[in-house]
Each structure stands twice: as structure tokens, then as C-alpha cells.
């Protein structure tokens, strides 16, 4: 019965395999937007063009608790580093436990073109394992581009699984998702993002998020999602910034759900000299 309950939840709220994409606390806090102006290395998993911002080598550990259900927990470890004209990143992500498990290894690159455009590409190697049913593997490609329409206004376009990867003997398609995002900063300490997300198999979702940096060591985020109706909030603290050659960063976010318990995200980031 417990296995059937877990499977039912997975089918109801995790629409298909590898639907649960890791996002940083500020992305989750900003309404699960793909906006990635912050420095968390895990951002490239959803928005590879964000790697173009990278200036120093660093890493992120991310833990996500979905609806306070242990079988739906997710762990991610990402590292990124400058590499000549482009930046590179690696990541490992694990979702599920025991009966059902998804594992992803990712390799990404980000590059700046001219003064206004940033591009990025992520290659994901996926493995799905189900107890007593075996495992299956496939590869997905995600691409994104950002363009500065003005100094404080940016437009981004993302296409997840653009190669239409299939999984298992049934040839189930992994989610193909198109996202367009506009973010702008009316004042230096405040940034807002508006997003339209379209999974080709489901109805579109509208997202809105805001971030406020009241001081140099803190960023606060809040957001809203149209379907299902969710409210989100997050915070990022950088207690050691400016005091040493490297500094730590801690992030936390929560997201409500109209029918289920809250989801929580916790992350720790480090930067090397």
C-alpha cells in the first residue's frame, strides 16, 4: 500500500520522469522562476546561460524536501569554474528513495557573445531505476539564451529537452519545456521577473517573482505561481562576503501548495580563491 501511495503521488504531482528540476533557494523563492541573476552554481541546471556570469570557482549543495514526503526528497551537488573564453560546470542530482530513484549527471557551458547576449548548453545523462523493474537511461539537452534589451531589462529564452529524449521500452518522452522570462531592476536593490512556462504536454503556467537586497549580505525573495496557485519565499545570507578571499552563502526557501504540505529548499555555497 505504501508503494502504491508513493507511485500515486509521483504520477499526480511529478507528471513524468525527471520533472523535478533542482533550483536554487532564490529561484524557488522567486516563484520557481528560471531567473538566475544570483551566483548559485546549481542555476545552470535550469538556465545554462547563467554560467556566463561566473567569475570564480565554486560549488553548491542543494537539498529539496517536497511536500514533506521523504520518498520525494532531492539532493544536488554542482561545481562551476572559468575555462578560457567559456565557463564550465558539473552536477549530480538524485531524486527519490528505495522503490523509485532518478539520477542525473550534468555537464554545461556558458558563453558571452558581445556586450548583450549570453548563451548556454547543458547535457544531462539520466538514469531511472525502479525496484523489481530494472533501470533505463537516456540523454537530454537544455539550451538557453539571454539578451539585454536595456541596461536594466533582460529577456531570456530556455528550451528544456530540445532533443526530445525517450525513456524505457515504452519510449516515454521526457518533459519538453519552453520558458520565456523578462527581468528588470527598477532600482539597484530590487529585481522583478515575469515568466511564462509552457510544458508541451500541459497548460501554461505564469510566474512572478521579486528580489530585494536590503544589505550587501542578504537577499530576500518572494513569488507566485498561477497553476497550481502557490506562494513562495526565500532568503540568501552571505555572512563572510568582503572579509576574506572566499566566502560562504546559505539559502533557504519555502513553497506552499493548495492541497499538500509545504516544500522546502536548503542550500550551502562556497567559493574558492
N, C-alpha and C positions, 0 to 999 in steps of 0.2 A: 504493500500500500504506500509506503514512504517513497519508493522508487516511482510509482505512478504519479504521486503528488508533485515530485520534483520535475518529472517529464512534462506534466500539465502546465506548470509554471513556466518552464522553458519555452513551450510552444506558445503560451499566451502572451508573454511579455518579452521574450527573446525570440523574435519572429523567425529567425533561421540561424544556421550555424555562423559563428564569427560576426554576429550582430553587435556584440558588446564591445565597443571600441573604447580603449583607455583614453582618458582626457585628464589634463592637469586640474588641480583644485580651482584655479581661476577660470578655466574653460567651463567646468561644471557649474561653478558659482555664477557665471555669466549666462545661465540658461542653456548649458550644454552647447554653446556656440563653438564653431571651429575657429573663431578669432583667436590668434596666438601671438599677440604682441609681447607677452611676458617671456621669460627666459627658460622655462621648464623644458628639459630635453625631450620629454615624452610627447610634446606637442607635435613633433614631426609625424607621429603615427596617424594623426588625423589631417595634418596640414603640412606636408613636406617642405613647402616653400618657406615655412618659418625658419628653416635651417639657415637661410641667407642672413639672418640676424646674428648668428653665432659669432662670438668674438674670442671665447676661451673654452678650453676643455672642461667638461663637467659631466655629472651623472645625476639620475633621478631614480628613486624607488617610490613606487605608487601602489597603494592598496585601496581597493574599492569593495565596499560592502553593499550589495544590492538588496534592498527591502529587508535587511537584517536576516537573510537566509544564507546560512553557511555554504550550501552547495552552489550558490551563485556568486561566491567571492571571486575576486580577480586580483592578480599580482602582476606588476610590470617593472622591469628594470631596463633603463635606457642610458646610453652614453653617447656623447657627441663631441666632435673635435674638428678644428680647422684643418684643411688638407689642400694647400695651394689655392688655386682660384675658386674651388668649391669647398663646401663643408660636408662632412660625412657623419653618419650616426648608425648605431646598432641598438637593437632592443630584443628583449624576450618577454613574452606575455603568456600567462597561464590563467585559464578560466574554468571553473567547475572543480569537482572533487569526487573521487571514487567512481561512481557509476558513469558519469559523463565528464569529459575533460577536453578542452580546446587549448592547443599550444601553438604559438606563433613566434617565429624568428623573423626579424625585420632588418633590412638594410636600406638606408636612404641617403640622398644627396640633395643639397640645396645650393642655388647659384643666383647671383645678382646680374641682371642684364641692364647695362646703362645706369641711369640715376633713378629710374622709376619702376622698374619691373623686377620681380623676384619669382623664381621658378623652383620646383622641387619634384622629386620622384621617389616613391617608396616601393620596394619589392618585399612582399610578405610570403613566407613559407608557412602554410597552415597544416596542422595535423589534428584530426578529430578522432578521439578514442571513446568507445562505449563498451562497458563491461559485457562480456559474453557475445559481443557483436563484432569485435575487431576494431581496426582503425583505417583511416583514409587520409590521403594527403593531396594538396593542391597548392597553386601559387596565384597570388593576386597582386595587381599593380594599382597603385594610387598616385595620381598626379594633381598638382595644384599650381596656381599662378596668382600673384598679387600685383596690382598696378596702382600707383599713387595718382589719383585724379587731381589732387591738390596736396599741399604740404600737410594738411591735417585730415585728408579724406582718402581712404583706400578701398579698393574693390578687389575681392578675391573670388576665385572660381576653383572648385575642387570636384574631382571625379574619382570615386572610390570603386575599385574592382573594374576598371575600364576594359580589361581583357576578358570579362565575363567568365570567371573561373567556375568549374563544376566540381562537385564533391561526391564521392562514393559511387556505388554501382547504379544508383538511381539518377545520377548526374544532376543533383540538386544545385541550383545556381546560388552562389554567394550573393549577398545584397549588393546591388549596384546603386550607388547613391550620388546624386548631383547636388551640389551646395553652392549657393552664391551668397556672399557676405559683404556688407558695407560697414566699415567702422570709421568713426570720426571723433576728433577731440575738440569740443567747443572751447575748453580751457586746458592748459597743460596737465592739470591734475585729474581730469575726468575724461574718460573714453567711453563711447557707446557703440554698440554693434547691433545690427539688424540682419537677420539671416532667413533665407528660405531653403529648406532641406527637402529634397524630393527623392524618396526611395522609389525605384521604378515599379515596385510591386504594391506600393501602398500610397495613401493620400499624403499630400504635402504637409509639412509642419513649419510653423512660423516661430522664430525665436527672437528674443530681445534680451540684451544684457548691458549692464553698466559697471564700470570700474572707477573707483575713487582712491587716489593715493594721498591720504591726509598728511603723511610724513614720509620721509625717504625710506624708512624701514618697513612700511606697511602698505598693503593694497587690499581694499575691500571690494567685493563683487556681489551683485545681485542680478537676478534674471527671471524670465518667464517663458514657458513653452506652451503652444496652443493645443497640441494633441499628443498625449493627454494633458490636461491642464496641470502644470507643475510650476512650483515656485522654488527658486534656488538661491543659495547664498554661499559665499566663500571668503576666505581670508588668507593672505600670504604675509609671513613675517621674515625679515632679513636682519636678525639682531647683530650680525657681525659686519655688515656692509660698511666699507670705508675704514675699518680698523685693522685689516690685515690683508695679506696677498690673496687669501682665499676666504670665502665666507659661506656660511650655511643658510639655507632657506627652508622654512617649514610651511606647509599649506594644508588647509582643511576646508571641506565643502560639504553641504548637505543639499538634498533634493527631495521635495515632497512628492507624493503620488495620491491621486484621488481615491484609490482603493487599497493600496498596500502601505506598509511601513516605510519610513524614510530611508533613503540611500545615503551613504557617507563615503567620502574620499579623503584619504590622508596621504601626504607625500613629503619626502625629505629630499633636498637637493644639495649637492656640493659642487664646488668649482675649484679646479686646480690652477696653480700659477701659470 
